[in-house]
Amino acid sequence: MKNETTSRSGPGDDAEQERLHWLALRFVPGLGNRVALRLVEAIGSAIGVFHASATELEALGVASHVVRNLATGTVFEQAIKEADQARQQGASLLTVRDEAYPQQLREIFDPPLTLYFRGDVSLMKEPALAIVGSRRPTAYGRAMAQRLANDLAARGLTIISGLARGIDSAAHQGALEAVGKTIAVLGSGIDVIYPSENKKLFEQIATKGLLLSEFPLGAFPAPQNFPIRNRIISGLALGVLVVEAAQYSGSLITARLAMEQNRDVFAVPGSVTNKNSWGPHILIKQGARLVQDWQDIFEEMPTEVRKRLVPIGDATKSGDGASLFAESLTETERAIYGLLRVDESAHIDAILEALPQLSSSEVLATLLELEFKNLVRQLPGKNFVKTF
C-alpha cells in the first residue's frame, strides 16, 4: 500500500512525520485505539502502518474496509490540516510514543494515541491527585474541594480535574490560589471552552498549568465524551478524590475507572440527607478512604512521592491559601468569620443581629475584605458562607 503524502515535510522532520501519522491513525474510520496501537507495535512505527500492504494488514486482523480507509491517504491530509490548525490555536500534539507521554497513562486499558495540549506538558509526569464531583455542589462541597486542592497543591501535588462547573472548577481554583499546578482534561476540543463561564479559568490553566484533550479541534462537548475523558483523568493520577456526587454520576465512573487502573480512591463524607452525599458514601462503604483534611490523602501517597513533596510543616508555598490566613485577620474579621459556617449560609441580617456593636457598613466592608481573601463567598440574596 502506498501513501504519497508521507514525505511532504522533508527528510529532516522524521519525528514530526511520525507524529502526523499517529494523528492520521486517529482519523481512520473503524480503527480504534487498541487496534491502532497493536498495529504500530507489530509493524514498528505509525508511518510503517500506512506503508504496509493490504495483505500484511489483513494478516494482522485488520478488517478489509479499514484497510481500504488506510489506503486512501485522505486521513493523512486531514492530519496535516489538523496539526496546522492546532498550532494556530497555540496547541501542540503529543503521541503515546513521545518521551513526554507519562508511563502510567500508557498502562491503562485504552490509552489515547494522541493528546492535544496547551501549557506545561511536564506536569503529566508529576505526582497528581484527581478531584471530581457534582456540577451542582452545595456550599460545603465546593468549599471542601477548594480547600483540599489548595492544601495539597501548596505541598506539591498537581491537581487534575475536568474544568466542569461545580467541584471541578473549585478544585482548579484552589490549586491556582495556592500557586500550585493543575491539569484540566477536557471533554471537548482543546479550542472549545466549556462551560463558557470558565473562560478566565481556562486561560489561567493554559498559562499556569496544562490543558489536555483527546478530541479533535472543534469537538462539541457531547455527553458521551465525558466518560471517555474520565479514564485520562484517573489514568494520570495517583488517586481520585470524590467530593459530592449523586448515586449514578460521572464522578463515580471516574472512581470505578480508578479502581480498575489500581489507583487509590478517596471520598469526602457529607450529610446523609443530601443526595450529593450518596456517591461518596457508597465509595466509603466499598473501601474508599474517608477524607477530612489533606493529611488523609498525603498519608496514602507512596513513600517516594511523599519525599518529593513539601514537608508537612512547610506551608510557605501557598499564596493566598486560606489554610494560612489566621494571623492576618483583624479583630472585626475574626468576629465575622467566626459566625460563618461552611455547610450553612448566614443572611446579612443574622450577622448584623449577632454583632450589634458593628454598623452595617462595617460588616459589609469586612465581608468584602474576607471575600478578597478567599475566606468567604457570597451567595444570592445577601447570604454568606465560609469557604475554609
For each residue, the residues with C-beta under 8 A, 3 or more apart:
1: 50 51 52 53 54 57 67 70 71
2: 51
3: 6 50 51 71 73 76
4: 73
5: 8 73 76 77 80
6: 3 17 21 47 50 51 76
7: 10 11 17
8: 5 80
9: 13 16 17 20
10: 7 13
11: 7 14
12:
13: 9 10 16 17
14: 11 17 18
15: 18 19
16: 9 13 19 20
17: 6 7 9 13 14 20 21 47
18: 14 15 21 22 45 46 47 95 97
19: 15 16 22 23 83 93 95 98 114
20: 9 16 17 23 24 76 79 80 83
21: 6 17 18 24 25 45 46 47 49 50 76 79
22: 18 19 25 26 40 46 95 96 97 113 114
23: 19 20 26 27 79 82 83 93 95 114
24: 20 21 27 28 46 50 75 76 78 79
25: 21 22 28 31 36 39 40 46 49 75 113
26: 22 23 36 79 113 114 216
27: 23 24 75 78 79 82 216
28: 24 25 31 36 66 69 70 75
29: 66 69
30: 63 65 66 69
31: 25 28 35 36 62 66 69 70
32: 35 36
33: 36 37 110 111 112 113
34: 37 38 110
35: 31 32 38 39 61 62 66
36: 25 26 28 31 32 33 39 40 49 113
37: 33 34 40 41 96 111 113
38: 34 35 41 42 60
39: 25 35 36 42 43 49 52 57 60 62
40: 22 25 36 37 43 44 45 46 48 49 97
41: 37 38
42: 38 39 60
43: 39 40 48 49 52 56 60
44: 40 48
45: 18 21 40 48 49
46: 18 21 22 24 25 40 49 50 95 97
47: 6 17 18 21 50 51
48: 40 43 44 45 51 52
49: 21 25 36 39 40 43 45 46 52 57 70
50: 1 3 6 21 24 46 47 70 73 76
51: 1 2 3 6 47 48
52: 1 39 43 48 49 56 57
53: 1 56 57
54: 1 57 58 67 71
55: 58 59
56: 43 52 53 59 60
57: 1 39 49 52 53 54 60 62 66 67 70
58: 54 55 61 62 64 67
59: 55 56
60: 38 39 42 43 56 57
61: 35 58
62: 31 35 39 57 58 66 67 70
63: 30 66 67
64: 58 67 68
65: 30 68 69
66: 28 29 30 31 35 57 62 63 69 70
67: 1 54 57 58 62 63 64 70 71
68: 64 65 71 72
69: 28 29 30 31 65 66 72 75
70: 1 28 31 49 50 57 62 66 67 75
71: 1 3 54 67 68
72: 68 69 75
73: 3 4 5 50 76 77
74: 77 78
75: 24 25 27 28 69 70 72 78 79
76: 3 5 6 20 21 24 50 73 79 80
77: 5 73 74 80 81
78: 24 27 74 75 81 82
79: 20 21 23 24 26 27 75 76 82 83
80: 5 8 20 76 77 83 84
81: 77 78 84 85
82: 23 27 78 79 85 86 216 217
83: 19 20 23 79 80 86 87 93
84: 80 81 87 88
85: 81 82 88 89 217
86: 82 83 89 91 92 93 116 190 217
87: 83 84 90 91 92
88: 84 85
89: 85 86 118 190 191 217
90: 87 118 206
91: 86 87 116 117 118 190 191 211 217
92: 86 87 116 117 118 121
93: 19 23 83 86 114 115 116 117
94: 98 100 101 114 115 116 117 121
95: 18 19 22 23 46 98 101 113 114 115
96: 22 37 101 106 111 112 113 114
97: 18 22 40 46 101
98: 19 94 95 101
99:
100: 94 121 122 124 125
101: 94 95 96 97 98 105 106 115 124
102: 105 106 124 125 236
103: 106 107
104: 107 108 235 236
105: 101 102 108 111 112 124 232 235 236
106: 96 101 102 103 111
107: 103 104 111 261
108: 104 105 111 231 235 261
109: 231 260 261
110: 33 34 231
111: 33 37 96 105 106 107 108 235
112: 33 96 105 115 214 232
113: 22 25 26 33 36 37 95 96
114: 19 22 23 26 93 94 95 96 214
115: 93 94 95 101 112 212 213 214 232
116: 86 91 92 93 94 189 190 212 213 214 215 217
117: 91 92 93 94 121 190 210 211 212 213
118: 89 90 91 92 190 206 210 211
119: 123 205 206 207 208 209 210 211
120: 123 181 209 210
121: 92 94 100 117 124 210
122: 100 125 126
123: 119 120 126 128 158 181 183 209 210
124: 100 101 102 105 121 183 210 212 236
125: 100 102 122
126: 122 123 158 181
127: 156 157 158 238 301 305 308 309
128: 123 157 158 159 160 183 236 237 238
129: 152 157 158 159 160 237 238 239 240 241 297
130: 159 160 161 233 234 236 237 239 240 241 254 258
131: 145 148 149 159 160 161 167 168 171 240 241 243
132: 161 162 167 168 171 230 233 240 241 242 243 245 250 251 254 255
133: 137 141 145 166 167 168 242 243 244 245 251 276
134: 137 141 166 167 243 244 245 246 249 251 276
135: 164 165 166 167 168
136: 165 166 276
137: 133 134 140 141 142 145 166 167 170 243 244 276
138: 141 142 244 270 274 276 343
139: 142 143 342 343 344 345 377 379 385
140: 137 143 144 270 271 342 343
141: 133 134 137 138 144 145 166 167 243 244 268 270 276
142: 137 138 139 145 146 166 167 170 377 387
143: 139 140 146 147 170 342 377 385 386 387 388
144: 140 141 147 148 243 268 342
145: 131 133 137 141 142 148 149 167 170 171 174 243 244 268
146: 142 143 149 150 170 171 173 174 177 387 388
147: 143 144 150 151 174 322 323 387 388
148: 131 144 145 151 152 171 174 241 243 268 291 293 294 297
149: 131 145 146 152 153 159 170 171 172 173 174 175 178 180 182
150: 146 147 153 154 174 175 177 178 180 318 321 322 323 388
151: 147 148 154 155 178 293 294 318 321 323
152: 129 148 149 155 157 159 175 180 294 297 298
153: 149 150 156 157 158 159 174 175 176 178 179 180 181 182 318
154: 150 151 178 179 180 310 315 317 318 321 323 324
155: 151 152 294 298 309 310 312 314 315 317
156: 127 153 180 308 309 310 317
157: 127 128 129 152 153 180 301 309
158: 123 126 127 128 129 153 175 180 181 182 183 209
159: 128 129 130 131 149 152 153 171 172 174 175 180 181 182 183
160: 128 129 130 131 182 183 184 185 233 236 237
161: 130 131 132 164 167 168 169 171 172 182 183 184 185 233
162: 132 168 184 185 186 187 226 229 230 233
163: 168 169 172 184 185 186 194 198 201 202 205
164: 135 161 167 168 169 187 195
165: 135 136 168 169 195 197 198
166: 133 134 135 136 137 141 142 169 170
167: 131 132 133 134 135 137 141 142 145 161 164 170 171 243 244 251
168: 131 132 133 135 161 162 163 164 165 171 172 184
169: 161 163 164 165 166 172 173 198 201
170: 137 142 143 145 146 149 166 167 173 174
171: 131 132 145 146 148 149 159 161 167 168 174 175 182 243
172: 149 159 161 163 168 169 175 176 182 184 201 205 209
173: 146 149 169 170 176 177 201
174: 145 146 147 148 149 150 153 159 170 171 177 178
175: 149 150 152 153 158 159 171 172 178 180 181 182 209
176: 153 172 173 179 180 182 204 205 208 209
177: 146 150 173 174 318 319 320 321 374
178: 149 150 151 153 154 174 175 317 318 319 321
179: 153 154 176 317 318 319
180: 149 150 152 153 154 156 157 158 159 175 176 317 318
181: 120 123 126 153 158 159 175 208 209 210
182: 149 153 158 159 160 161 171 172 175 176 205 208 209 210
183: 123 124 128 158 159 160 161 205 209 210 211 212 236
184: 160 161 162 163 168 172 202 205 209 210 211 212
185: 160 161 162 163 212 213 229 232 233 236
186: 162 163 189 190 192 194 211 212 213 215 221 229
187: 162 164 194 215 221 222 225 226 228 229
188: 192 194 213 215 219 220 221 225
189: 116 186 192 213 215 216 217 218 219
190: 86 89 91 116 117 118 186 211 212 213 215 217
191: 89 91 217 218
192: 186 188 189 218 219 220 221
193: 196 198 199 202
194: 163 186 187 188 198 221
195: 164 165 198
196: 193 199
197: 165
198: 163 165 169 193 194 195 201 202
199: 193 196 202 203
200: 203 204
201: 163 169 172 173 198 204 205
202: 163 184 193 198 199 205 206 211
203: 199 200 206 207
204: 176 200 201 207 208 209
205: 119 163 172 176 182 183 184 201 202 208 209 210 211
206: 90 118 119 202 203 209 211
207: 119 203 204
208: 119 176 181 182 204 205
209: 119 120 123 158 172 175 176 181 182 183 184 204 205 206
210: 117 118 119 120 121 123 124 181 182 183 184 205
211: 91 117 118 119 183 184 186 190 202 205 206
212: 115 116 117 124 183 184 185 186 190 232
213: 115 116 117 185 186 188 189 190 219 229
214: 112 114 115 116 228 229 232
215: 116 186 187 188 189 190 219 225 229
216: 26 27 82 189 219
217: 82 85 86 89 91 116 189 190 191
218: 189 191 192
219: 188 189 192 213 215 216 222 225
220: 188 192
221: 186 187 188 192 194 225 226
222: 187 219 225
223: 226
224: 227 228
225: 187 188 215 219 221 222 228 229
226: 162 187 221 223 229 230 250
227: 224 230 231 250 253
228: 187 214 224 225 231
229: 162 185 186 187 213 214 215 225 226 232 233
230: 132 162 226 227 233 234 250 253 254 257
231: 108 109 110 227 228 234 235 257 261
232: 105 112 115 185 212 214 229 235 236
233: 130 132 160 161 162 185 229 230 236 237 240 254
234: 130 230 231 237 240 254 255 257 258 261 263
235: 104 105 108 111 231 232 257 261
236: 102 104 105 124 128 130 160 183 185 232 233
237: 128 129 130 160 233 234 240 258 263
238: 127 128 129 263 264 301 302 305
239: 129 130 258 263 264 265 266 297 300
240: 129 130 131 132 233 234 237 254 255 258 263 264 265 266
241: 129 130 131 132 148 266 267 268 291 297
242: 132 133 245 251 252 254 255 265 266 267 268 279 280 283 288
243: 131 132 133 134 137 141 144 145 148 167 171 267 268 280
244: 133 134 137 138 141 145 167 268 270 274 276 277 279 280
245: 132 133 134 242 249 251 252 276 278 279 280
246: 134 249 275 276 278 279
247: 252 275 278 279 282
248: 252
249: 134 245 246 252 253 279
250: 132 226 227 230 253 254
251: 132 133 134 167 242 245 254 255 279
252: 242 245 247 248 249 255 256 279 282 283
253: 227 230 249 250 256 257
254: 130 132 230 233 234 240 242 250 251 257 258
255: 132 234 240 242 251 252 258 259 265 267 283 288
256: 252 253 259 260
257: 230 231 234 235 253 254 260 261
258: 130 234 237 239 240 254 255 261 263 264 265
259: 255 256 262 263 265
260: 109 256 257
261: 107 108 109 231 234 235 257 258
262: 259
263: 234 237 238 239 240 258 259
264: 238 239 240 258 289 300
265: 239 240 242 255 258 259 283 287 288 289
266: 239 240 241 242 288 289 290 291 296 297 300
267: 241 242 243 255 279 280 281 283 284 288 289 290 291
268: 141 144 145 148 241 242 243 244 280 290 291 292
269: 277 280 281 284 290
270: 138 140 141 244 274 276 277 280 281
271: 140 274 277 343
272: 277 281
273: 277
274: 138 244 270 271 277
275: 246 247 278
276: 133 134 136 137 138 141 244 245 246 270 279
277: 244 269 270 271 272 273 274 280 281
278: 245 246 247 275 281 282
279: 242 244 245 246 247 249 251 252 267 276 282 283
280: 242 243 244 245 267 268 269 270 277 283 284 288
281: 267 269 270 272 277 278 284 285
282: 247 252 278 279 285 286
283: 242 252 255 265 267 279 280 286 287 288
284: 267 269 280 281 287 288 290
285: 281 282
286: 282 283
287: 265 283 284
288: 242 255 265 266 267 280 283 284
289: 264 265 266 267 296 297 300
290: 266 267 268 269 284 296
291: 148 241 266 267 268 296 297
292: 268 296
293: 148 151 296
294: 148 151 152 155 297 298
295: 298 299 312
296: 266 289 290 291 292 293 299 300
297: 129 148 152 239 241 266 289 291 294 300 301
298: 152 155 294 295 301 306 309 312
299: 295 296
300: 239 264 266 289 296 297
301: 127 157 238 297 298 305 306 309
302: 238 305 306
303: 306 307
304: 307 308
305: 127 238 301 302 308 309
306: 298 301 302 303 309
307: 303 304
308: 127 156 304 305
309: 127 155 156 157 298 301 305 306
310: 154 155 156 314 315 317
311: 314
312: 155 295 298
313:
314: 155 310 311 317
315: 154 155 310 318 321 323 324
316:
317: 154 155 156 178 179 180 310 314
318: 150 151 153 154 177 178 179 180 315 321 323 324
319: 177 178 179
320: 177 373 374
321: 150 151 154 177 178 315 318 324 325 374
322: 147 150 325 373 374 375 387 388
323: 147 150 151 154 315 318 388
324: 154 315 318 321
325: 321 322 328 329 373 375 388
326: 329
327:
328: 325 373
329: 325 326 333 334 337
330: 333 334 366
331: 334 335
332: 335 336 358 362 366
333: 329 330 336 337 366 369 370
334: 329 330 331 337 338
335: 331 332 338 339 355 358
336: 332 333 339 340 351 355 363 366 367 370 376
337: 329 333 334 340 370 375 376 386
338: 334 335
339: 335 336 346 351 354 355
340: 336 337 346 351 376 384 385 386
341: 344 345 346 385 386
342: 139 140 143 144 385 386 387 388
343: 138 139 140 271 385
344: 139 341 385
345: 139 341 379 383 384 385
346: 339 340 341 350 351 383 384 385
347: 350 351 381 382 383 384
348: 351 352 360 363 364 367 382 383 384
349: 352 353
350: 346 347 353 354
351: 336 339 340 346 347 348 354 355 363 367 384
352: 348 349 355 356 358 360 363
353: 349 350 356
354: 339 350 351
355: 335 336 339 351 352 358 363
356: 352 353
357:
358: 332 335 352 355 362 363 366
359: 362 363
360: 348 352 363 364
361: 364 365
362: 332 358 359 365 366
363: 336 348 351 352 355 358 359 360 366 367
364: 348 360 361 367 368
365: 361 362 368 369
366: 330 332 333 336 358 362 363 369 370
367: 336 348 351 363 364 370 371 376 378 384
368: 364 365 371 372
369: 333 365 366 372 373
370: 333 336 337 366 367 373 375 376
371: 367 368 374 375 376 377 378
372: 368 369
373: 320 322 325 328 369 370 376
374: 177 320 321 322 371 387 388
375: 322 325 337 370 371 386 387 388
376: 336 337 340 367 370 371 373 384 385 386 387
377: 139 142 143 371 384 385 387
378: 367 371 382 383 384
379: 139 345 383 384 385
380: 383
381: 347
382: 347 348 378
383: 345 346 347 348 378 379 380
384: 340 345 346 347 348 351 367 376 377 378 379
385: 139 143 340 341 342 343 344 345 346 376 377 379
386: 143 337 340 341 342 375 376
387: 142 143 146 147 322 342 374 375 376 377
388: 143 146 147 150 322 323 325 342 374 375
